[in-house]
Amino acid sequence: MDRFEALEERIAHLTRTVEDLSDVVARQAGEIDRLTRLTRLLAEREAEREAGLEAPAANQKPPHW
């Protein structure tokens, strides 16, 4: 009976570990999605800036200087 209980205990620990890892992976997937959207947005803004569709960058002097 001790061997059976030891196996049950190990299975319980492994189950908990799998659940914890699943939670971590789910959080990481959400963070990757968020960062992917942010990167895409920043790339689009930079492309627009380079195309001259936005105001000059902060480190450039205005033309009247």
PDB file of N, CA, C and O in Angstrom, chain B, residues numbered from 101:
ATOM      1  N   MET B 101       0.816  -1.190   0.000  1.00  0.00           N
ATOM      2  CA  MET B 101       0.000   0.000   0.000  1.00  0.00           C
ATOM      3  C   MET B 101       0.864   1.261   0.000  1.00  0.00           C
ATOM      4  O   MET B 101       0.463   2.267  -0.585  1.00  0.00           O
ATOM      5  N   ASP B 102       2.016   1.240   0.625  1.00  0.00           N
ATOM      6  CA  ASP B 102       2.888   2.408   0.665  1.00  0.00           C
ATOM      7  C   ASP B 102       3.354   2.793  -0.739  1.00  0.00           C
ATOM      8  O   ASP B 102       3.436   3.972  -1.084  1.00  0.00           O
ATOM      9  N   ARG B 103       3.654   1.774  -1.533  1.00  0.00           N
ATOM     10  CA  ARG B 103       4.108   2.048  -2.897  1.00  0.00           C
ATOM     11  C   ARG B 103       3.002   2.735  -3.695  1.00  0.00           C
ATOM     12  O   ARG B 103       3.276   3.670  -4.448  1.00  0.00           O
ATOM     13  N   PHE B 104       1.779   2.293  -3.543  1.00  0.00           N
ATOM     14  CA  PHE B 104       0.632   2.883  -4.228  1.00  0.00           C
ATOM     15  C   PHE B 104       0.456   4.341  -3.808  1.00  0.00           C
ATOM     16  O   PHE B 104       0.223   5.204  -4.654  1.00  0.00           O
ATOM     17  N   GLU B 105       0.564   4.617  -2.529  1.00  0.00           N
ATOM     18  CA  GLU B 105       0.427   5.994  -2.032  1.00  0.00           C
ATOM     19  C   GLU B 105       1.562   6.875  -2.545  1.00  0.00           C
ATOM     20  O   GLU B 105       1.343   8.042  -2.871  1.00  0.00           O
ATOM     21  N   ALA B 106       2.757   6.331  -2.617  1.00  0.00           N
ATOM     22  CA  ALA B 106       3.896   7.088  -3.135  1.00  0.00           C
ATOM     23  C   ALA B 106       3.664   7.451  -4.607  1.00  0.00           C
ATOM     24  O   ALA B 106       3.968   8.564  -5.036  1.00  0.00           O
ATOM     25  N   LEU B 107       3.130   6.510  -5.364  1.00  0.00           N
ATOM     26  CA  LEU B 107       2.830   6.788  -6.772  1.00  0.00           C
ATOM     27  C   LEU B 107       1.746   7.850  -6.904  1.00  0.00           C
ATOM     28  O   LEU B 107       1.845   8.751  -7.737  1.00  0.00           O
ATOM     29  N   GLU B 108       0.720   7.738  -6.082  1.00  0.00           N
ATOM     30  CA  GLU B 108      -0.342   8.750  -6.105  1.00  0.00           C
ATOM     31  C   GLU B 108       0.212  10.135  -5.780  1.00  0.00           C
ATOM     32  O   GLU B 108      -0.155  11.131  -6.403  1.00  0.00           O
ATOM     33  N   GLU B 109       1.098  10.174  -4.798  1.00  0.00           N
ATOM     34  CA  GLU B 109       1.697  11.446  -4.400  1.00  0.00           C
ATOM     35  C   GLU B 109       2.536  12.020  -5.545  1.00  0.00           C
ATOM     36  O   GLU B 109       2.461  13.215  -5.831  1.00  0.00           O
ATOM     37  N   ARG B 110       3.331  11.173  -6.197  1.00  0.00           N
ATOM     38  CA  ARG B 110       4.150  11.639  -7.325  1.00  0.00           C
ATOM     39  C   ARG B 110       3.275  12.135  -8.463  1.00  0.00           C
ATOM     40  O   ARG B 110       3.572  13.158  -9.080  1.00  0.00           O
ATOM     41  N   ILE B 111       2.195  11.409  -8.744  1.00  0.00           N
ATOM     42  CA  ILE B 111       1.276  11.828  -9.806  1.00  0.00           C
ATOM     43  C   ILE B 111       0.654  13.176  -9.456  1.00  0.00           C
ATOM     44  O   ILE B 111       0.517  14.040 -10.322  1.00  0.00           O
ATOM     45  N   ALA B 112       0.280  13.360  -8.204  1.00  0.00           N
ATOM     46  CA  ALA B 112      -0.298  14.632  -7.782  1.00  0.00           C
ATOM     47  C   ALA B 112       0.698  15.774  -7.971  1.00  0.00           C
ATOM     48  O   ALA B 112       0.330  16.848  -8.446  1.00  0.00           O
ATOM     49  N   HIS B 113       1.953  15.545  -7.603  1.00  0.00           N
ATOM     50  CA  HIS B 113       2.982  16.582  -7.784  1.00  0.00           C
ATOM     51  C   HIS B 113       3.216  16.863  -9.264  1.00  0.00           C
ATOM     52  O   HIS B 113       3.343  18.019  -9.667  1.00  0.00           O
ATOM     53  N   LEU B 114       3.274  15.817 -10.065  1.00  0.00           N
ATOM     54  CA  LEU B 114       3.482  15.999 -11.503  1.00  0.00           C
ATOM     55  C   LEU B 114       2.301  16.728 -12.146  1.00  0.00           C
ATOM     56  O   LEU B 114       2.487  17.574 -13.022  1.00  0.00           O
ATOM     57  N   THR B 115       1.098  16.397 -11.708  1.00  0.00           N
ATOM     58  CA  THR B 115      -0.091  17.067 -12.220  1.00  0.00           C
ATOM     59  C   THR B 115      -0.035  18.555 -11.888  1.00  0.00           C
ATOM     60  O   THR B 115      -0.323  19.402 -12.734  1.00  0.00           O
ATOM     61  N   ARG B 116       0.333  18.858 -10.664  1.00  0.00           N
ATOM     62  CA  ARG B 116       0.451  20.266 -10.251  1.00  0.00           C
ATOM     63  C   ARG B 116       1.522  20.987 -11.069  1.00  0.00           C
ATOM     64  O   ARG B 116       1.322  22.129 -11.483  1.00  0.00           O
ATOM     65  N   THR B 117       2.642  20.336 -11.298  1.00  0.00           N
ATOM     66  CA  THR B 117       3.719  20.923 -12.089  1.00  0.00           C
ATOM     67  C   THR B 117       3.262  21.196 -13.515  1.00  0.00           C
ATOM     68  O   THR B 117       3.559  22.253 -14.071  1.00  0.00           O
ATOM     69  N   VAL B 118       2.555  20.265 -14.101  1.00  0.00           N
ATOM     70  CA  VAL B 118       2.045  20.446 -15.467  1.00  0.00           C
ATOM     71  C   VAL B 118       1.065  21.615 -15.503  1.00  0.00           C
ATOM     72  O   VAL B 118       1.109  22.423 -16.431  1.00  0.00           O
ATOM     73  N   GLU B 119       0.191  21.719 -14.521  1.00  0.00           N
ATOM     74  CA  GLU B 119      -0.757  22.836 -14.470  1.00  0.00           C
ATOM     75  C   GLU B 119      -0.027  24.165 -14.317  1.00  0.00           C
ATOM     76  O   GLU B 119      -0.371  25.142 -14.982  1.00  0.00           O
ATOM     77  N   ASP B 120       0.977  24.205 -13.446  1.00  0.00           N
ATOM     78  CA  ASP B 120       1.762  25.433 -13.264  1.00  0.00           C
ATOM     79  C   ASP B 120       2.467  25.829 -14.556  1.00  0.00           C
ATOM     80  O   ASP B 120       2.459  26.997 -14.944  1.00  0.00           O
ATOM     81  N   LEU B 121       3.075  24.852 -15.216  1.00  0.00           N
ATOM     82  CA  LEU B 121       3.764  25.135 -16.471  1.00  0.00           C
ATOM     83  C   LEU B 121       2.788  25.587 -17.547  1.00  0.00           C
ATOM     84  O   LEU B 121       3.111  26.461 -18.352  1.00  0.00           O
ATOM     85  N   SER B 122       1.617  25.009 -17.566  1.00  0.00           N
ATOM     86  CA  SER B 122       0.591  25.424 -18.523  1.00  0.00           C
ATOM     87  C   SER B 122       0.205  26.880 -18.300  1.00  0.00           C
ATOM     88  O   SER B 122       0.035  27.635 -19.257  1.00  0.00           O
ATOM     89  N   ASP B 123       0.066  27.273 -17.037  1.00  0.00           N
ATOM     90  CA  ASP B 123      -0.247  28.665 -16.718  1.00  0.00           C
ATOM     91  C   ASP B 123       0.864  29.601 -17.191  1.00  0.00           C
ATOM     92  O   ASP B 123       0.593  30.673 -17.732  1.00  0.00           O
ATOM     93  N   VAL B 124       2.104  29.192 -16.985  1.00  0.00           N
ATOM     94  CA  VAL B 124       3.248  30.006 -17.417  1.00  0.00           C
ATOM     95  C   VAL B 124       3.233  30.157 -18.933  1.00  0.00           C
ATOM     96  O   VAL B 124       3.412  31.259 -19.451  1.00  0.00           O
ATOM     97  N   VAL B 125       3.023  29.060 -19.640  1.00  0.00           N
ATOM     98  CA  VAL B 125       3.008  29.102 -21.100  1.00  0.00           C
ATOM     99  C   VAL B 125       1.863  29.998 -21.590  1.00  0.00           C
ATOM    100  O   VAL B 125       2.041  30.757 -22.543  1.00  0.00           O
ATOM    101  N   ALA B 126       0.708  29.919 -20.960  1.00  0.00           N
ATOM    102  CA  ALA B 126      -0.429  30.755 -21.356  1.00  0.00           C
ATOM    103  C   ALA B 126      -0.106  32.234 -21.140  1.00  0.00           C
ATOM    104  O   ALA B 126      -0.421  33.063 -21.994  1.00  0.00           O
ATOM    105  N   ARG B 127       0.518  32.571 -20.011  1.00  0.00           N
ATOM    106  CA  ARG B 127       0.904  33.968 -19.761  1.00  0.00           C
ATOM    107  C   ARG B 127       1.931  34.435 -20.779  1.00  0.00           C
ATOM    108  O   ARG B 127       1.849  35.554 -21.285  1.00  0.00           O
ATOM    109  N   GLN B 128       2.892  33.583 -21.075  1.00  0.00           N
ATOM    110  CA  GLN B 128       3.917  33.945 -22.054  1.00  0.00           C
ATOM    111  C   GLN B 128       3.311  34.139 -23.441  1.00  0.00           C
ATOM    112  O   GLN B 128       3.713  35.050 -24.166  1.00  0.00           O
ATOM    113  N   ALA B 129       2.369  33.314 -23.811  1.00  0.00           N
ATOM    114  CA  ALA B 129       1.711  33.461 -25.111  1.00  0.00           C
ATOM    115  C   ALA B 129       0.987  34.803 -25.181  1.00  0.00           C
ATOM    116  O   ALA B 129       1.041  35.486 -26.204  1.00  0.00           O
ATOM    117  N   GLY B 130       0.313  35.179 -24.102  1.00  0.00           N
ATOM    118  CA  GLY B 130      -0.357  36.483 -24.066  1.00  0.00           C
ATOM    119  C   GLY B 130       0.635  37.617 -24.177  1.00  0.00           C
ATOM    120  O   GLY B 130       0.384  38.588 -24.891  1.00  0.00           O
ATOM    121  N   GLU B 131       1.744  37.517 -23.493  1.00  0.00           N
ATOM    122  CA  GLU B 131       2.775  38.558 -23.545  1.00  0.00           C
ATOM    123  C   GLU B 131       3.405  38.627 -24.941  1.00  0.00           C
ATOM    124  O   GLU B 131       3.676  39.718 -25.444  1.00  0.00           O
ATOM    125  N   ILE B 132       3.634  37.489 -25.554  1.00  0.00           N
ATOM    126  CA  ILE B 132       4.173  37.468 -26.917  1.00  0.00           C
ATOM    127  C   ILE B 132       3.195  38.135 -27.872  1.00  0.00           C
ATOM    128  O   ILE B 132       3.606  38.913 -28.733  1.00  0.00           O
ATOM    129  N   ASP B 133       1.916  37.843 -27.732  1.00  0.00           N
ATOM    130  CA  ASP B 133       0.902  38.478 -28.580  1.00  0.00           C
ATOM    131  C   ASP B 133       0.905  39.992 -28.395  1.00  0.00           C
ATOM    132  O   ASP B 133       0.849  40.742 -29.370  1.00  0.00           O
ATOM    133  N   ARG B 134       0.970  40.439 -27.144  1.00  0.00           N
ATOM    134  CA  ARG B 134       0.979  41.873 -26.862  1.00  0.00           C
ATOM    135  C   ARG B 134       2.213  42.539 -27.453  1.00  0.00           C
ATOM    136  O   ARG B 134       2.115  43.600 -28.069  1.00  0.00           O
ATOM    137  N   LEU B 135       3.370  41.921 -27.266  1.00  0.00           N
ATOM    138  CA  LEU B 135       4.608  42.486 -27.788  1.00  0.00           C
ATOM    139  C   LEU B 135       4.638  42.463 -29.314  1.00  0.00           C
ATOM    140  O   LEU B 135       5.201  43.364 -29.935  1.00  0.00           O
ATOM    141  N   THR B 136       4.043  41.450 -29.917  1.00  0.00           N
ATOM    142  CA  THR B 136       3.961  41.387 -31.377  1.00  0.00           C
ATOM    143  C   THR B 136       3.114  42.533 -31.912  1.00  0.00           C
ATOM    144  O   THR B 136       3.489  43.184 -32.887  1.00  0.00           O
ATOM    145  N   ARG B 137       1.971  42.780 -31.274  1.00  0.00           N
ATOM    146  CA  ARG B 137       1.122  43.908 -31.692  1.00  0.00           C
ATOM    147  C   ARG B 137       1.854  45.228 -31.528  1.00  0.00           C
ATOM    148  O   ARG B 137       1.804  46.082 -32.413  1.00  0.00           O
ATOM    149  N   LEU B 138       2.531  45.399 -30.406  1.00  0.00           N
ATOM    150  CA  LEU B 138       3.273  46.630 -30.141  1.00  0.00           C
ATOM    151  C   LEU B 138       4.391  46.817 -31.165  1.00  0.00           C
ATOM    152  O   LEU B 138       4.575  47.919 -31.683  1.00  0.00           O
ATOM    153  N   THR B 139       5.122  45.775 -31.456  1.00  0.00           N
ATOM    154  CA  THR B 139       6.194  45.855 -32.452  1.00  0.00           C
ATOM    155  C   THR B 139       5.645  46.230 -33.818  1.00  0.00           C
ATOM    156  O   THR B 139       6.225  47.060 -34.519  1.00  0.00           O
ATOM    157  N   ARG B 140       4.535  45.625 -34.194  1.00  0.00           N
ATOM    158  CA  ARG B 140       3.906  45.941 -35.474  1.00  0.00           C
ATOM    159  C   ARG B 140       3.486  47.415 -35.511  1.00  0.00           C
ATOM    160  O   ARG B 140       3.710  48.100 -36.509  1.00  0.00           O
ATOM    161  N   LEU B 141       2.884  47.895 -34.436  1.00  0.00           N
ATOM    162  CA  LEU B 141       2.461  49.292 -34.358  1.00  0.00           C
ATOM    163  C   LEU B 141       3.656  50.233 -34.468  1.00  0.00           C
ATOM    164  O   LEU B 141       3.613  51.220 -35.203  1.00  0.00           O
ATOM    165  N   LEU B 142       4.720  49.923 -33.736  1.00  0.00           N
ATOM    166  CA  LEU B 142       5.909  50.769 -33.777  1.00  0.00           C
ATOM    167  C   LEU B 142       6.561  50.750 -35.162  1.00  0.00           C
ATOM    168  O   LEU B 142       7.048  51.780 -35.629  1.00  0.00           O
ATOM    169  N   ALA B 143       6.573  49.611 -35.809  1.00  0.00           N
ATOM    170  CA  ALA B 143       7.128  49.525 -37.161  1.00  0.00           C
ATOM    171  C   ALA B 143       6.302  50.357 -38.130  1.00  0.00           C
ATOM    172  O   ALA B 143       6.859  51.032 -38.996  1.00  0.00           O
ATOM    173  N   GLU B 144       4.973  50.319 -37.995  1.00  0.00           N
ATOM    174  CA  GLU B 144       4.114  51.132 -38.859  1.00  0.00           C
ATOM    175  C   GLU B 144       4.345  52.616 -38.613  1.00  0.00           C
ATOM    176  O   GLU B 144       4.415  53.398 -39.561  1.00  0.00           O
ATOM    177  N   ARG B 145       4.463  53.009 -37.354  1.00  0.00           N
ATOM    178  CA  ARG B 145       4.738  54.420 -37.039  1.00  0.00           C
ATOM    179  C   ARG B 145       6.067  54.861 -37.625  1.00  0.00           C
ATOM    180  O   ARG B 145       6.172  55.954 -38.180  1.00  0.00           O
ATOM    181  N   GLU B 146       7.081  54.019 -37.504  1.00  0.00           N
ATOM    182  CA  GLU B 146       8.401  54.367 -38.043  1.00  0.00           C
ATOM    183  C   GLU B 146       8.346  54.481 -39.553  1.00  0.00           C
ATOM    184  O   GLU B 146       8.959  55.379 -40.130  1.00  0.00           O
ATOM    185  N   ALA B 147       7.622  53.588 -40.196  1.00  0.00           N
ATOM    186  CA  ALA B 147       7.485  53.657 -41.657  1.00  0.00           C
ATOM    187  C   ALA B 147       6.797  54.956 -42.060  1.00  0.00           C
ATOM    188  O   ALA B 147       7.207  55.598 -43.027  1.00  0.00           O
ATOM    189  N   GLU B 148       5.761  55.349 -41.336  1.00  0.00           N
ATOM    190  CA  GLU B 148       5.073  56.613 -41.619  1.00  0.00           C
ATOM    191  C   GLU B 148       6.009  57.798 -41.387  1.00  0.00           C
ATOM    192  O   GLU B 148       6.040  58.740 -42.179  1.00  0.00           O
ATOM    193  N   ARG B 149       6.769  57.740 -40.295  1.00  0.00           N
ATOM    194  CA  ARG B 149       7.698  58.828 -40.000  1.00  0.00           C
ATOM    195  C   ARG B 149       8.731  58.955 -41.109  1.00  0.00           C
ATOM    196  O   ARG B 149       9.042  60.060 -41.555  1.00  0.00           O
ATOM    197  N   GLU B 150       9.257  57.830 -41.547  1.00  0.00           N
ATOM    198  CA  GLU B 150      10.246  57.846 -42.615  1.00  0.00           C
ATOM    199  C   GLU B 150       9.657  58.350 -43.923  1.00  0.00           C
ATOM    200  O   GLU B 150      10.362  58.945 -44.739  1.00  0.00           O
ATOM    201  N   ALA B 151       8.382  58.116 -44.121  1.00  0.00           N
ATOM    202  CA  ALA B 151       7.717  58.586 -45.340  1.00  0.00           C
ATOM    203  C   ALA B 151       7.375  60.073 -45.248  1.00  0.00           C
ATOM    204  O   ALA B 151       6.885  60.654 -46.216  1.00  0.00           O
ATOM    205  N   GLY B 152       7.625  60.683 -44.113  1.00  0.00           N
ATOM    206  CA  GLY B 152       7.368  62.103 -43.955  1.00  0.00           C
ATOM    207  C   GLY B 152       5.932  62.439 -43.604  1.00  0.00           C
ATOM    208  O   GLY B 152       5.508  63.584 -43.759  1.00  0.00           O
ATOM    209  N   LEU B 153       5.191  61.472 -43.143  1.00  0.00           N
ATOM    210  CA  LEU B 153       3.786  61.706 -42.821  1.00  0.00           C
ATOM    211  C   LEU B 153       3.583  62.231 -41.412  1.00  0.00           C
ATOM    212  O   LEU B 153       2.481  62.655 -41.063  1.00  0.00           O
ATOM    213  N   GLU B 154       4.621  62.210 -40.605  1.00  0.00           N
ATOM    214  CA  GLU B 154       4.517  62.711 -39.241  1.00  0.00           C
ATOM    215  C   GLU B 154       5.434  63.910 -39.072  1.00  0.00           C
ATOM    216  O   GLU B 154       6.253  64.205 -39.943  1.00  0.00           O
ATOM    217  N   ALA B 155       5.292  64.596 -37.952  1.00  0.00           N
ATOM    218  CA  ALA B 155       6.139  65.740 -37.636  1.00  0.00           C
ATOM    219  C   ALA B 155       7.589  65.292 -37.539  1.00  0.00           C
ATOM    220  O   ALA B 155       7.856  64.112 -37.307  1.00  0.00           O
ATOM    221  N   PRO B 156       8.540  66.223 -37.715  1.00  0.00           N
ATOM    222  CA  PRO B 156       9.950  65.853 -37.603  1.00  0.00           C
ATOM    223  C   PRO B 156      10.274  65.287 -36.227  1.00  0.00           C
ATOM    224  O   PRO B 156       9.593  65.563 -35.239  1.00  0.00           O
ATOM    225  N   ALA B 157      11.318  64.499 -36.194  1.00  0.00           N
ATOM    226  CA  ALA B 157      11.731  63.892 -34.930  1.00  0.00           C
ATOM    227  C   ALA B 157      12.169  64.977 -33.941  1.00  0.00           C
ATOM    228  O   ALA B 157      12.547  66.079 -34.340  1.00  0.00           O
ATOM    229  N   ALA B 158      12.113  64.654 -32.666  1.00  0.00           N
ATOM    230  CA  ALA B 158      12.421  65.622 -31.612  1.00  0.00           C
ATOM    231  C   ALA B 158      13.881  66.080 -31.657  1.00  0.00           C
ATOM    232  O   ALA B 158      14.192  67.171 -31.181  1.00  0.00           O
ATOM    233  N   ASN B 159      14.767  65.281 -32.212  1.00  0.00           N
ATOM    234  CA  ASN B 159      16.182  65.663 -32.207  1.00  0.00           C
ATOM    235  C   ASN B 159      16.565  66.478 -33.454  1.00  0.00           C
ATOM    236  O   ASN B 159      17.740  66.795 -33.638  1.00  0.00           O
ATOM    237  N   GLN B 160      15.600  66.817 -34.305  1.00  0.00           N
ATOM    238  CA  GLN B 160      15.877  67.646 -35.477  1.00  0.00           C
ATOM    239  C   GLN B 160      15.434  69.084 -35.203  1.00  0.00           C
ATOM    240  O   GLN B 160      14.387  69.324 -34.602  1.00  0.00           O
ATOM    241  N   LYS B 161      16.249  70.028 -35.653  1.00  0.00           N
ATOM    242  CA  LYS B 161      15.891  71.435 -35.471  1.00  0.00           C
ATOM    243  C   LYS B 161      14.784  71.800 -36.464  1.00  0.00           C
ATOM    244  O   LYS B 161      14.779  71.328 -37.601  1.00  0.00           O
ATOM    245  N   PRO B 162      13.859  72.636 -36.028  1.00  0.00           N
ATOM    246  CA  PRO B 162      12.821  73.092 -36.974  1.00  0.00           C
ATOM    247  C   PRO B 162      13.477  73.901 -38.096  1.00  0.00           C
ATOM    248  O   PRO B 162      14.579  74.418 -37.919  1.00  0.00           O
ATOM    249  N   PRO B 163      12.804  74.015 -39.256  1.00  0.00           N
ATOM    250  CA  PRO B 163      13.400  74.693 -40.399  1.00  0.00           C
ATOM    251  C   PRO B 163      13.709  76.175 -40.144  1.00  0.00           C
ATOM    252  O   PRO B 163      14.581  76.720 -40.820  1.00  0.00           O
ATOM    253  N   HIS B 164      13.047  76.842 -39.216  1.00  0.00           N
ATOM    254  CA  HIS B 164      13.273  78.277 -38.995  1.00  0.00           C
ATOM    255  C   HIS B 164      14.493  78.562 -38.144  1.00  0.00           C
ATOM    256  O   HIS B 164      14.786  79.734 -37.908  1.00  0.00           O
ATOM    257  N   TRP B 165      15.210  77.582 -37.677  1.00  0.00           N
ATOM    258  CA  TRP B 165      16.395  77.819 -36.840  1.00  0.00           C
ATOM    259  C   TRP B 165      17.613  77.989 -37.680  1.00  0.00           C
ATOM    260  O   TRP B 165      18.705  78.197 -37.149  1.00  0.00           O
TER     261      TRP B 165
END
